[in-house]
Amino acid sequence: MSNSAGGVFNIVGRNLKLDTKEDIAPHLAEIEKIDPLYEVHFGGNTLGVGACVALANVLKTKRSLRVADFADIFTGRLISEIPESLRALCDALLEHEQLEVIDLSDNAFGGRAAEPMTQLLSKNCHFHTLRLSNNGLGITGGEIVAEALYRAAKSQRAAGRESKLRTVVCGRNRLENGSAAAWGRAFAAHGGIVEARLYQNGIRMEGVEALCAGLAKCPNLQVLDLQDNTVTLRGARAIAAALPSWLHLRVLNLSDSLVKSKGGMLIFEQFHLGHGKHLESLQLQYCDLNRAALGYLGKAISKNLEHLDMLEINGNFADEDDECITAIQAALGKWGHEGALDELDEMDPEGEEEEEEEEDDDDDDDDDDKHKDILDVANRAESQDVGQDADAAADALADELQSTYIK
């Protein structure tokens, strides 16, 4: 039987194959007995159209429902049957005013199944958390979902209500640049986003710009996860420009995103200026950062990042014995976070950084003398071989960047 204690129905991981109304009937009988019902969890089972329609009919009556967890419920199903199943489940929740969490992750339904979700996403204005990870949405599906969220924010504003949406997880969905503008617009419209996780989506620097432009309108942002996208200088500039808006940022994940030294220097300069001072976790693994950039990060940590108790920098262009790493360790130790640094087992002291692609050329900086001057310094940081003198180089760069900024 299920775990149904405390208003929770849970059959996660049973590997049940529930094709029809008859197959799911025993579980529906149990759900009907739970009053009030707060949560349902169906993951790790597979539900057919008949079972989903029958479940939807029961859930319509359960207005106390807070958590609708339908992650991983379509394994082995034909793509042609998923839209009908998904529409039944989503439409059943349209009027649920207690709904807080919607989780449809790990269902590889693709872009064609995005439309059946739109009624729920655009018309139910009560949920605060949406998890859509590993769904294969693609650009078109991503746009459909983002536009539905935008319409929800617009309708709430027209009704004089504040959006309740706080957490959006949409990783591993091949969103790419094509849907980034729609996501940025949706984030800006809601305005209260606290957590945005869009990892592993093939988003490039232009898309990062669009996302940051929208998220800059979310002053309460605490978590930003862009791991395994492509940031480079252009995207880093957008992140750096938005950092002063995120007064409560605690987690920033840019690992595997090709930030590169010039981009890193722009972001770290904001840390030097006191932005991001509440950071607790900073992930920069495999970002093509050289010794000078890492040394400058150490200076920023020592100056302002007193809450940083997790730092990941493995896989960059330094050696674990370099002075820049020693400086980082000392900076973390200054704040009592001696164990905050990840294990450095794949550092590459001989690594050569490639030239920035250029869409990312410094030509974009001509309209911003301050950024141009900072990038002149960052360019030297990226090109020089500072070797074991990284700490002294970082000191010099910090002085020059600070004097550049306050000109």
Contacts in CASP RR format, 6 or more apart in sequence:
PFRMAT RR
TARGET T0000
AUTHOR 0000-0000-0000
METHOD contacts of the structure
MODEL  1
MSNSAGGVFNIVGRNLKLDTKEDIAPHLAEIEKIDPLYEVHFGGNTLGVG
ACVALANVLKTKRSLRVADFADIFTGRLISEIPESLRALCDALLEHEQLE
VIDLSDNAFGGRAAEPMTQLLSKNCHFHTLRLSNNGLGITGGEIVAEALY
RAAKSQRAAGRESKLRTVVCGRNRLENGSAAAWGRAFAAHGGIVEARLYQ
NGIRMEGVEALCAGLAKCPNLQVLDLQDNTVTLRGARAIAAALPSWLHLR
VLNLSDSLVKSKGGMLIFEQFHLGHGKHLESLQLQYCDLNRAALGYLGKA
ISKNLEHLDMLEINGNFADEDDECITAIQAALGKWGHEGALDELDEMDPE
GEEEEEEEEDDDDDDDDDDKHKDILDVANRAESQDVGQDADAAADALADE
LQSTYIK
1 30 0 8 1.000
2 9 0 8 1.000
2 10 0 8 1.000
2 11 0 8 1.000
2 27 0 8 1.000
2 30 0 8 1.000
3 9 0 8 1.000
3 10 0 8 1.000
3 11 0 8 1.000
4 10 0 8 1.000
4 30 0 8 1.000
4 33 0 8 1.000
4 34 0 8 1.000
6 38 0 8 1.000
7 34 0 8 1.000
7 36 0 8 1.000
7 37 0 8 1.000
7 38 0 8 1.000
7 39 0 8 1.000
8 34 0 8 1.000
8 38 0 8 1.000
8 39 0 8 1.000
8 40 0 8 1.000
8 41 0 8 1.000
9 27 0 8 1.000
9 30 0 8 1.000
9 31 0 8 1.000
9 34 0 8 1.000
9 37 0 8 1.000
9 39 0 8 1.000
9 40 0 8 1.000
9 41 0 8 1.000
10 39 0 8 1.000
10 40 0 8 1.000
10 41 0 8 1.000
11 27 0 8 1.000
11 41 0 8 1.000
11 42 0 8 1.000
11 43 0 8 1.000
11 45 0 8 1.000
12 41 0 8 1.000
12 42 0 8 1.000
12 43 0 8 1.000
12 44 0 8 1.000
12 45 0 8 1.000
12 69 0 8 1.000
13 43 0 8 1.000
13 44 0 8 1.000
13 45 0 8 1.000
14 44 0 8 1.000
14 45 0 8 1.000
15 44 0 8 1.000
15 45 0 8 1.000
16 45 0 8 1.000
16 46 0 8 1.000
17 23 0 8 1.000
17 45 0 8 1.000
17 46 0 8 1.000
18 24 0 8 1.000
18 27 0 8 1.000
18 45 0 8 1.000
18 46 0 8 1.000
18 47 0 8 1.000
18 48 0 8 1.000
18 51 0 8 1.000
19 48 0 8 1.000
19 50 0 8 1.000
19 51 0 8 1.000
20 48 0 8 1.000
20 50 0 8 1.000
20 51 0 8 1.000
20 54 0 8 1.000
21 50 0 8 1.000
21 51 0 8 1.000
21 53 0 8 1.000
21 54 0 8 1.000
23 51 0 8 1.000
24 47 0 8 1.000
24 50 0 8 1.000
24 51 0 8 1.000
24 54 0 8 1.000
24 55 0 8 1.000
25 54 0 8 1.000
28 54 0 8 1.000
28 55 0 8 1.000
28 58 0 8 1.000
31 37 0 8 1.000
31 40 0 8 1.000
31 55 0 8 1.000
31 58 0 8 1.000
31 59 0 8 1.000
31 62 0 8 1.000
32 58 0 8 1.000
35 64 0 8 1.000
36 62 0 8 1.000
36 64 0 8 1.000
37 62 0 8 1.000
37 64 0 8 1.000
37 65 0 8 1.000
38 64 0 8 1.000
38 65 0 8 1.000
38 66 0 8 1.000
38 67 0 8 1.000
39 65 0 8 1.000
39 66 0 8 1.000
39 67 0 8 1.000
39 69 0 8 1.000
40 59 0 8 1.000
40 65 0 8 1.000
40 67 0 8 1.000
40 68 0 8 1.000
40 69 0 8 1.000
41 67 0 8 1.000
41 69 0 8 1.000
42 69 0 8 1.000
42 70 0 8 1.000
42 73 0 8 1.000
43 69 0 8 1.000
43 70 0 8 1.000
43 71 0 8 1.000
43 72 0 8 1.000
43 73 0 8 1.000
44 72 0 8 1.000
44 73 0 8 1.000
44 75 0 8 1.000
45 73 0 8 1.000
46 73 0 8 1.000
46 74 0 8 1.000
46 75 0 8 1.000
46 76 0 8 1.000
46 77 0 8 1.000
47 55 0 8 1.000
47 73 0 8 1.000
47 74 0 8 1.000
47 77 0 8 1.000
47 85 0 8 1.000
48 74 0 8 1.000
48 77 0 8 1.000
48 81 0 8 1.000
48 85 0 8 1.000
49 81 0 8 1.000
49 84 0 8 1.000
49 85 0 8 1.000
49 88 0 8 1.000
50 85 0 8 1.000
52 84 0 8 1.000
52 85 0 8 1.000
52 86 0 8 1.000
52 88 0 8 1.000
52 89 0 8 1.000
53 84 0 8 1.000
53 85 0 8 1.000
53 88 0 8 1.000
55 88 0 8 1.000
55 89 0 8 1.000
55 92 0 8 1.000
56 88 0 8 1.000
56 89 0 8 1.000
56 91 0 8 1.000
56 92 0 8 1.000
57 92 0 8 1.000
59 65 0 8 1.000
59 68 0 8 1.000
59 89 0 8 1.000
59 92 0 8 1.000
59 93 0 8 1.000
60 92 0 8 1.000
62 96 0 8 1.000
63 95 0 8 1.000
63 96 0 8 1.000
63 97 0 8 1.000
63 98 0 8 1.000
64 98 0 8 1.000
65 93 0 8 1.000
65 96 0 8 1.000
65 98 0 8 1.000
65 99 0 8 1.000
66 98 0 8 1.000
66 99 0 8 1.000
66 100 0 8 1.000
66 101 0 8 1.000
67 100 0 8 1.000
67 101 0 8 1.000
67 103 0 8 1.000
68 89 0 8 1.000
68 93 0 8 1.000
68 99 0 8 1.000
68 101 0 8 1.000
68 102 0 8 1.000
68 103 0 8 1.000
69 101 0 8 1.000
69 103 0 8 1.000
70 89 0 8 1.000
70 103 0 8 1.000
70 104 0 8 1.000
70 107 0 8 1.000
71 103 0 8 1.000
71 104 0 8 1.000
71 105 0 8 1.000
71 106 0 8 1.000
71 107 0 8 1.000
71 131 0 8 1.000
72 105 0 8 1.000
72 106 0 8 1.000
72 107 0 8 1.000
73 107 0 8 1.000
74 82 0 8 1.000
74 85 0 8 1.000
74 107 0 8 1.000
74 108 0 8 1.000
74 109 0 8 1.000
77 85 0 8 1.000
79 109 0 8 1.000
79 110 0 8 1.000
79 112 0 8 1.000
79 113 0 8 1.000
82 107 0 8 1.000
82 109 0 8 1.000
82 113 0 8 1.000
83 109 0 8 1.000
83 112 0 8 1.000
83 113 0 8 1.000
83 115 0 8 1.000
83 116 0 8 1.000
84 116 0 8 1.000
86 104 0 8 1.000
86 107 0 8 1.000
86 109 0 8 1.000
86 113 0 8 1.000
86 116 0 8 1.000
86 117 0 8 1.000
87 116 0 8 1.000
90 116 0 8 1.000
90 117 0 8 1.000
90 119 0 8 1.000
90 120 0 8 1.000
91 119 0 8 1.000
91 120 0 8 1.000
93 99 0 8 1.000
93 102 0 8 1.000
93 120 0 8 1.000
93 124 0 8 1.000
94 119 0 8 1.000
94 120 0 8 1.000
94 123 0 8 1.000
94 124 0 8 1.000
95 124 0 8 1.000
96 124 0 8 1.000
96 126 0 8 1.000
97 126 0 8 1.000
98 126 0 8 1.000
99 124 0 8 1.000
99 126 0 8 1.000
99 127 0 8 1.000
100 126 0 8 1.000
100 127 0 8 1.000
100 128 0 8 1.000
100 129 0 8 1.000
101 127 0 8 1.000
101 128 0 8 1.000
101 129 0 8 1.000
101 131 0 8 1.000
102 120 0 8 1.000
102 127 0 8 1.000
102 129 0 8 1.000
102 130 0 8 1.000
102 131 0 8 1.000
103 129 0 8 1.000
103 131 0 8 1.000
104 117 0 8 1.000
104 131 0 8 1.000
104 132 0 8 1.000
104 135 0 8 1.000
105 131 0 8 1.000
105 132 0 8 1.000
105 133 0 8 1.000
105 134 0 8 1.000
105 135 0 8 1.000
105 169 0 8 1.000
106 133 0 8 1.000
106 134 0 8 1.000
106 135 0 8 1.000
107 113 0 8 1.000
107 134 0 8 1.000
107 135 0 8 1.000
108 134 0 8 1.000
108 135 0 8 1.000
108 136 0 8 1.000
109 135 0 8 1.000
109 136 0 8 1.000
110 135 0 8 1.000
110 136 0 8 1.000
110 137 0 8 1.000
110 138 0 8 1.000
110 141 0 8 1.000
111 135 0 8 1.000
111 136 0 8 1.000
111 137 0 8 1.000
111 138 0 8 1.000
111 140 0 8 1.000
111 141 0 8 1.000
111 142 0 8 1.000
111 144 0 8 1.000
113 135 0 8 1.000
114 137 0 8 1.000
114 140 0 8 1.000
114 141 0 8 1.000
114 142 0 8 1.000
114 144 0 8 1.000
114 145 0 8 1.000
115 144 0 8 1.000
117 145 0 8 1.000
117 148 0 8 1.000
118 144 0 8 1.000
118 145 0 8 1.000
118 147 0 8 1.000
118 148 0 8 1.000
121 130 0 8 1.000
121 145 0 8 1.000
121 148 0 8 1.000
121 149 0 8 1.000
121 152 0 8 1.000
122 148 0 8 1.000
122 149 0 8 1.000
122 151 0 8 1.000
122 152 0 8 1.000
122 155 0 8 1.000
123 152 0 8 1.000
123 155 0 8 1.000
124 152 0 8 1.000
125 152 0 8 1.000
125 155 0 8 1.000
125 156 0 8 1.000
125 161 0 8 1.000
125 163 0 8 1.000
125 164 0 8 1.000
126 164 0 8 1.000
127 164 0 8 1.000
127 165 0 8 1.000
128 164 0 8 1.000
128 165 0 8 1.000
128 166 0 8 1.000
128 167 0 8 1.000
129 166 0 8 1.000
129 167 0 8 1.000
129 168 0 8 1.000
129 169 0 8 1.000
130 149 0 8 1.000
130 165 0 8 1.000
130 167 0 8 1.000
130 168 0 8 1.000
130 169 0 8 1.000
130 170 0 8 1.000
131 167 0 8 1.000
131 169 0 8 1.000
132 145 0 8 1.000
132 169 0 8 1.000
132 170 0 8 1.000
132 171 0 8 1.000
132 173 0 8 1.000
133 169 0 8 1.000
133 170 0 8 1.000
133 171 0 8 1.000
133 172 0 8 1.000
133 173 0 8 1.000
133 197 0 8 1.000
134 171 0 8 1.000
134 172 0 8 1.000
134 173 0 8 1.000
135 172 0 8 1.000
135 173 0 8 1.000
136 172 0 8 1.000
136 173 0 8 1.000
136 174 0 8 1.000
137 144 0 8 1.000
137 145 0 8 1.000
137 170 0 8 1.000
137 173 0 8 1.000
137 174 0 8 1.000
137 175 0 8 1.000
137 179 0 8 1.000
138 173 0 8 1.000
138 174 0 8 1.000
138 175 0 8 1.000
138 176 0 8 1.000
138 179 0 8 1.000
139 174 0 8 1.000
139 175 0 8 1.000
139 176 0 8 1.000
139 178 0 8 1.000
139 179 0 8 1.000
140 179 0 8 1.000
141 179 0 8 1.000
142 170 0 8 1.000
142 173 0 8 1.000
142 175 0 8 1.000
142 179 0 8 1.000
142 182 0 8 1.000
142 183 0 8 1.000
143 178 0 8 1.000
143 179 0 8 1.000
143 182 0 8 1.000
145 170 0 8 1.000
146 179 0 8 1.000
146 182 0 8 1.000
146 183 0 8 1.000
146 184 0 8 1.000
146 185 0 8 1.000
146 186 0 8 1.000
147 182 0 8 1.000
147 186 0 8 1.000
149 165 0 8 1.000
149 168 0 8 1.000
149 186 0 8 1.000
149 189 0 8 1.000
149 190 0 8 1.000
150 182 0 8 1.000
150 185 0 8 1.000
150 186 0 8 1.000
150 189 0 8 1.000
152 163 0 8 1.000
152 165 0 8 1.000
152 190 0 8 1.000
153 163 0 8 1.000
153 165 0 8 1.000
153 186 0 8 1.000
153 189 0 8 1.000
153 190 0 8 1.000
153 191 0 8 1.000
154 189 0 8 1.000
156 162 0 8 1.000
156 163 0 8 1.000
157 163 0 8 1.000
157 189 0 8 1.000
163 189 0 8 1.000
163 190 0 8 1.000
163 191 0 8 1.000
163 192 0 8 1.000
165 190 0 8 1.000
165 192 0 8 1.000
165 193 0 8 1.000
166 192 0 8 1.000
166 193 0 8 1.000
166 194 0 8 1.000
166 195 0 8 1.000
167 193 0 8 1.000
167 194 0 8 1.000
167 195 0 8 1.000
167 196 0 8 1.000
168 187 0 8 1.000
168 193 0 8 1.000
168 195 0 8 1.000
168 196 0 8 1.000
168 197 0 8 1.000
168 198 0 8 1.000
169 195 0 8 1.000
169 197 0 8 1.000
170 183 0 8 1.000
170 197 0 8 1.000
170 198 0 8 1.000
170 201 0 8 1.000
171 197 0 8 1.000
171 198 0 8 1.000
171 199 0 8 1.000
171 200 0 8 1.000
171 201 0 8 1.000
172 199 0 8 1.000
172 200 0 8 1.000
172 201 0 8 1.000
173 201 0 8 1.000
174 201 0 8 1.000
174 202 0 8 1.000
175 183 0 8 1.000
175 198 0 8 1.000
175 201 0 8 1.000
175 202 0 8 1.000
175 203 0 8 1.000
176 201 0 8 1.000
176 202 0 8 1.000
176 203 0 8 1.000
176 204 0 8 1.000
177 203 0 8 1.000
177 204 0 8 1.000
177 206 0 8 1.000
177 207 0 8 1.000
177 210 0 8 1.000
178 207 0 8 1.000
180 203 0 8 1.000
180 206 0 8 1.000
180 207 0 8 1.000
180 208 0 8 1.000
180 210 0 8 1.000
180 211 0 8 1.000
181 207 0 8 1.000
181 210 0 8 1.000
183 198 0 8 1.000
183 210 0 8 1.000
183 211 0 8 1.000
184 210 0 8 1.000
184 211 0 8 1.000
184 213 0 8 1.000
184 214 0 8 1.000
184 215 0 8 1.000
185 214 0 8 1.000
187 193 0 8 1.000
187 196 0 8 1.000
187 211 0 8 1.000
187 214 0 8 1.000
187 215 0 8 1.000
187 217 0 8 1.000
187 218 0 8 1.000
188 213 0 8 1.000
188 214 0 8 1.000
188 215 0 8 1.000
188 216 0 8 1.000
188 217 0 8 1.000
188 218 0 8 1.000
190 218 0 8 1.000
191 217 0 8 1.000
191 218 0 8 1.000
191 219 0 8 1.000
192 218 0 8 1.000
192 219 0 8 1.000
192 220 0 8 1.000
193 215 0 8 1.000
193 218 0 8 1.000
193 220 0 8 1.000
193 221 0 8 1.000
194 218 0 8 1.000
194 220 0 8 1.000
194 221 0 8 1.000
194 222 0 8 1.000
194 223 0 8 1.000
195 221 0 8 1.000
195 222 0 8 1.000
195 223 0 8 1.000
196 211 0 8 1.000
196 215 0 8 1.000
196 218 0 8 1.000
196 221 0 8 1.000
196 223 0 8 1.000
196 224 0 8 1.000
196 225 0 8 1.000
197 223 0 8 1.000
197 225 0 8 1.000
198 211 0 8 1.000
198 225 0 8 1.000
198 226 0 8 1.000
198 229 0 8 1.000
199 225 0 8 1.000
199 226 0 8 1.000
199 227 0 8 1.000
199 228 0 8 1.000
199 229 0 8 1.000
199 253 0 8 1.000
200 227 0 8 1.000
200 228 0 8 1.000
200 229 0 8 1.000
201 229 0 8 1.000
202 228 0 8 1.000
202 229 0 8 1.000
202 230 0 8 1.000
203 211 0 8 1.000
203 226 0 8 1.000
203 229 0 8 1.000
203 230 0 8 1.000
204 229 0 8 1.000
204 230 0 8 1.000
205 230 0 8 1.000
205 231 0 8 1.000
205 232 0 8 1.000
205 233 0 8 1.000
205 234 0 8 1.000
205 235 0 8 1.000
205 238 0 8 1.000
205 359 0 8 1.000
205 360 0 8 1.000
206 234 0 8 1.000
206 359 0 8 1.000
207 235 0 8 1.000
208 226 0 8 1.000
208 229 0 8 1.000
208 230 0 8 1.000
208 231 0 8 1.000
208 234 0 8 1.000
208 235 0 8 1.000
208 238 0 8 1.000
208 239 0 8 1.000
209 234 0 8 1.000
209 235 0 8 1.000
209 238 0 8 1.000
211 226 0 8 1.000
211 238 0 8 1.000
212 235 0 8 1.000
212 238 0 8 1.000
212 239 0 8 1.000
212 241 0 8 1.000
212 242 0 8 1.000
213 238 0 8 1.000
213 242 0 8 1.000
215 221 0 8 1.000
215 224 0 8 1.000
215 242 0 8 1.000
215 246 0 8 1.000
216 241 0 8 1.000
216 242 0 8 1.000
216 245 0 8 1.000
216 246 0 8 1.000
217 245 0 8 1.000
218 245 0 8 1.000
218 246 0 8 1.000
219 245 0 8 1.000
219 246 0 8 1.000
219 247 0 8 1.000
219 248 0 8 1.000
220 248 0 8 1.000
221 245 0 8 1.000
221 246 0 8 1.000
221 248 0 8 1.000
221 249 0 8 1.000
222 248 0 8 1.000
222 249 0 8 1.000
222 250 0 8 1.000
222 251 0 8 1.000
223 249 0 8 1.000
223 250 0 8 1.000
223 251 0 8 1.000
224 246 0 8 1.000
224 249 0 8 1.000
224 251 0 8 1.000
224 252 0 8 1.000
224 253 0 8 1.000
225 251 0 8 1.000
225 253 0 8 1.000
226 253 0 8 1.000
226 254 0 8 1.000
226 257 0 8 1.000
227 253 0 8 1.000
227 254 0 8 1.000
227 255 0 8 1.000
227 256 0 8 1.000
227 257 0 8 1.000
227 283 0 8 1.000
228 255 0 8 1.000
228 256 0 8 1.000
228 257 0 8 1.000
229 257 0 8 1.000
230 257 0 8 1.000
230 258 0 8 1.000
231 239 0 8 1.000
231 254 0 8 1.000
231 257 0 8 1.000
231 258 0 8 1.000
231 259 0 8 1.000
231 263 0 8 1.000
232 258 0 8 1.000
232 259 0 8 1.000
232 260 0 8 1.000
232 263 0 8 1.000
232 356 0 8 1.000
232 357 0 8 1.000
232 360 0 8 1.000
233 260 0 8 1.000
233 262 0 8 1.000
233 263 0 8 1.000
233 266 0 8 1.000
233 356 0 8 1.000
233 360 0 8 1.000
233 362 0 8 1.000
233 375 0 8 1.000
234 359 0 8 1.000
234 360 0 8 1.000
234 364 0 8 1.000
235 263 0 8 1.000
235 360 0 8 1.000
236 259 0 8 1.000
236 260 0 8 1.000
236 262 0 8 1.000
236 263 0 8 1.000
236 264 0 8 1.000
236 266 0 8 1.000
236 267 0 8 1.000
237 263 0 8 1.000
237 266 0 8 1.000
237 364 0 8 1.000
237 371 0 8 1.000
239 254 0 8 1.000
239 266 0 8 1.000
239 267 0 8 1.000
240 263 0 8 1.000
240 266 0 8 1.000
240 267 0 8 1.000
240 269 0 8 1.000
240 270 0 8 1.000
243 249 0 8 1.000
243 267 0 8 1.000
243 270 0 8 1.000
243 275 0 8 1.000
243 276 0 8 1.000
244 270 0 8 1.000
244 273 0 8 1.000
244 275 0 8 1.000
246 275 0 8 1.000
246 276 0 8 1.000
247 276 0 8 1.000
247 278 0 8 1.000
248 278 0 8 1.000
249 276 0 8 1.000
249 278 0 8 1.000
249 279 0 8 1.000
250 278 0 8 1.000
250 279 0 8 1.000
250 280 0 8 1.000
250 281 0 8 1.000
250 307 0 8 1.000
251 279 0 8 1.000
251 280 0 8 1.000
251 281 0 8 1.000
252 279 0 8 1.000
252 281 0 8 1.000
252 282 0 8 1.000
252 283 0 8 1.000
253 281 0 8 1.000
253 283 0 8 1.000
254 283 0 8 1.000
254 284 0 8 1.000
254 287 0 8 1.000
255 283 0 8 1.000
255 284 0 8 1.000
255 285 0 8 1.000
255 286 0 8 1.000
255 287 0 8 1.000
255 312 0 8 1.000
256 285 0 8 1.000
256 286 0 8 1.000
256 287 0 8 1.000
257 287 0 8 1.000
258 287 0 8 1.000
258 288 0 8 1.000
259 267 0 8 1.000
259 284 0 8 1.000
259 287 0 8 1.000
259 288 0 8 1.000
259 289 0 8 1.000
260 287 0 8 1.000
260 288 0 8 1.000
260 289 0 8 1.000
260 353 0 8 1.000
260 356 0 8 1.000
260 382 0 8 1.000
261 288 0 8 1.000
261 289 0 8 1.000
261 290 0 8 1.000
261 292 0 8 1.000
261 293 0 8 1.000
261 317 0 8 1.000
261 353 0 8 1.000
261 378 0 8 1.000
261 381 0 8 1.000
261 382 0 8 1.000
262 356 0 8 1.000
262 375 0 8 1.000
262 378 0 8 1.000
262 379 0 8 1.000
262 381 0 8 1.000
262 382 0 8 1.000
263 378 0 8 1.000
264 287 0 8 1.000
264 289 0 8 1.000
264 293 0 8 1.000
264 297 0 8 1.000
264 378 0 8 1.000
265 293 0 8 1.000
265 296 0 8 1.000
265 374 0 8 1.000
265 375 0 8 1.000
265 377 0 8 1.000
265 378 0 8 1.000
265 381 0 8 1.000
265 382 0 8 1.000
265 397 0 8 1.000
265 401 0 8 1.000
266 371 0 8 1.000
266 374 0 8 1.000
266 375 0 8 1.000
266 378 0 8 1.000
268 293 0 8 1.000
268 296 0 8 1.000
268 297 0 8 1.000
268 300 0 8 1.000
269 296 0 8 1.000
269 300 0 8 1.000
269 374 0 8 1.000
269 401 0 8 1.000
269 405 0 8 1.000
270 276 0 8 1.000
271 277 0 8 1.000
271 279 0 8 1.000
271 297 0 8 1.000
271 300 0 8 1.000
271 301 0 8 1.000
271 303 0 8 1.000
271 304 0 8 1.000
271 305 0 8 1.000
272 296 0 8 1.000
272 299 0 8 1.000
272 300 0 8 1.000
272 303 0 8 1.000
272 304 0 8 1.000
272 398 0 8 1.000
272 401 0 8 1.000
272 402 0 8 1.000
273 405 0 8 1.000
274 303 0 8 1.000
274 304 0 8 1.000
276 304 0 8 1.000
276 305 0 8 1.000
277 304 0 8 1.000
277 305 0 8 1.000
277 306 0 8 1.000
277 307 0 8 1.000
278 307 0 8 1.000
279 305 0 8 1.000
279 307 0 8 1.000
279 308 0 8 1.000
280 307 0 8 1.000
280 308 0 8 1.000
280 309 0 8 1.000
280 310 0 8 1.000
281 308 0 8 1.000
281 309 0 8 1.000
281 310 0 8 1.000
281 311 0 8 1.000
282 305 0 8 1.000
282 308 0 8 1.000
282 310 0 8 1.000
282 311 0 8 1.000
282 312 0 8 1.000
283 310 0 8 1.000
283 311 0 8 1.000
283 312 0 8 1.000
284 297 0 8 1.000
284 311 0 8 1.000
284 312 0 8 1.000
284 313 0 8 1.000
284 316 0 8 1.000
285 312 0 8 1.000
285 313 0 8 1.000
285 314 0 8 1.000
285 315 0 8 1.000
285 316 0 8 1.000
285 342 0 8 1.000
286 314 0 8 1.000
286 315 0 8 1.000
286 316 0 8 1.000
287 313 0 8 1.000
287 316 0 8 1.000
288 316 0 8 1.000
288 317 0 8 1.000
288 353 0 8 1.000
289 297 0 8 1.000
289 313 0 8 1.000
289 316 0 8 1.000
289 317 0 8 1.000
289 318 0 8 1.000
290 316 0 8 1.000
290 317 0 8 1.000
290 318 0 8 1.000
290 353 0 8 1.000
290 381 0 8 1.000
290 382 0 8 1.000
290 386 0 8 1.000
291 317 0 8 1.000
291 318 0 8 1.000
291 322 0 8 1.000
291 323 0 8 1.000
291 324 0 8 1.000
291 386 0 8 1.000
291 387 0 8 1.000
291 390 0 8 1.000
291 393 0 8 1.000
292 324 0 8 1.000
292 381 0 8 1.000
292 382 0 8 1.000
292 384 0 8 1.000
292 386 0 8 1.000
292 390 0 8 1.000
292 393 0 8 1.000
292 394 0 8 1.000
292 397 0 8 1.000
293 378 0 8 1.000
293 381 0 8 1.000
293 382 0 8 1.000
294 313 0 8 1.000
294 316 0 8 1.000
294 318 0 8 1.000
294 322 0 8 1.000
294 324 0 8 1.000
294 325 0 8 1.000
294 328 0 8 1.000
294 390 0 8 1.000
294 394 0 8 1.000
295 323 0 8 1.000
295 324 0 8 1.000
295 327 0 8 1.000
295 328 0 8 1.000
295 390 0 8 1.000
295 391 0 8 1.000
295 393 0 8 1.000
295 394 0 8 1.000
296 381 0 8 1.000
296 394 0 8 1.000
296 397 0 8 1.000
296 398 0 8 1.000
296 401 0 8 1.000
297 313 0 8 1.000
297 328 0 8 1.000
298 324 0 8 1.000
298 327 0 8 1.000
298 328 0 8 1.000
298 331 0 8 1.000
298 394 0 8 1.000
299 327 0 8 1.000
299 331 0 8 1.000
299 394 0 8 1.000
299 395 0 8 1.000
299 398 0 8 1.000
301 308 0 8 1.000
301 311 0 8 1.000
301 328 0 8 1.000
301 331 0 8 1.000
301 332 0 8 1.000
301 335 0 8 1.000
302 327 0 8 1.000
302 330 0 8 1.000
302 331 0 8 1.000
302 334 0 8 1.000
305 331 0 8 1.000
305 335 0 8 1.000
306 335 0 8 1.000
307 335 0 8 1.000
308 332 0 8 1.000
308 335 0 8 1.000
308 337 0 8 1.000
308 340 0 8 1.000
309 337 0 8 1.000
309 340 0 8 1.000
310 340 0 8 1.000
310 342 0 8 1.000
311 328 0 8 1.000
311 332 0 8 1.000
311 340 0 8 1.000
311 341 0 8 1.000
311 342 0 8 1.000
312 342 0 8 1.000
313 328 0 8 1.000
313 341 0 8 1.000
313 342 0 8 1.000
313 344 0 8 1.000
314 342 0 8 1.000
314 343 0 8 1.000
314 344 0 8 1.000
314 345 0 8 1.000
314 346 0 8 1.000
314 347 0 8 1.000
315 344 0 8 1.000
315 346 0 8 1.000
315 347 0 8 1.000
315 348 0 8 1.000
316 347 0 8 1.000
316 348 0 8 1.000
317 347 0 8 1.000
317 348 0 8 1.000
317 349 0 8 1.000
317 351 0 8 1.000
317 353 0 8 1.000
318 324 0 8 1.000
318 325 0 8 1.000
318 347 0 8 1.000
318 348 0 8 1.000
318 349 0 8 1.000
318 390 0 8 1.000
319 325 0 8 1.000
319 347 0 8 1.000
319 349 0 8 1.000
320 344 0 8 1.000
320 347 0 8 1.000
322 349 0 8 1.000
322 387 0 8 1.000
322 388 0 8 1.000
322 390 0 8 1.000
323 388 0 8 1.000
323 389 0 8 1.000
323 390 0 8 1.000
323 391 0 8 1.000
323 392 0 8 1.000
324 390 0 8 1.000
324 391 0 8 1.000
324 394 0 8 1.000
325 344 0 8 1.000
325 347 0 8 1.000
326 391 0 8 1.000
327 390 0 8 1.000
327 391 0 8 1.000
327 394 0 8 1.000
328 341 0 8 1.000
329 338 0 8 1.000
329 341 0 8 1.000
332 338 0 8 1.000
332 339 0 8 1.000
332 340 0 8 1.000
332 341 0 8 1.000
333 340 0 8 1.000
349 387 0 8 1.000
353 382 0 8 1.000
362 372 0 8 1.000
362 375 0 8 1.000
362 379 0 8 1.000
365 371 0 8 1.000
365 372 0 8 1.000
365 375 0 8 1.000
366 372 0 8 1.000
370 404 0 8 1.000
370 405 0 8 1.000
370 407 0 8 1.000
373 404 0 8 1.000
373 407 0 8 1.000
374 401 0 8 1.000
374 404 0 8 1.000
374 405 0 8 1.000
377 397 0 8 1.000
377 400 0 8 1.000
377 401 0 8 1.000
377 404 0 8 1.000
380 397 0 8 1.000
381 393 0 8 1.000
381 397 0 8 1.000
384 393 0 8 1.000
386 393 0 8 1.000
END
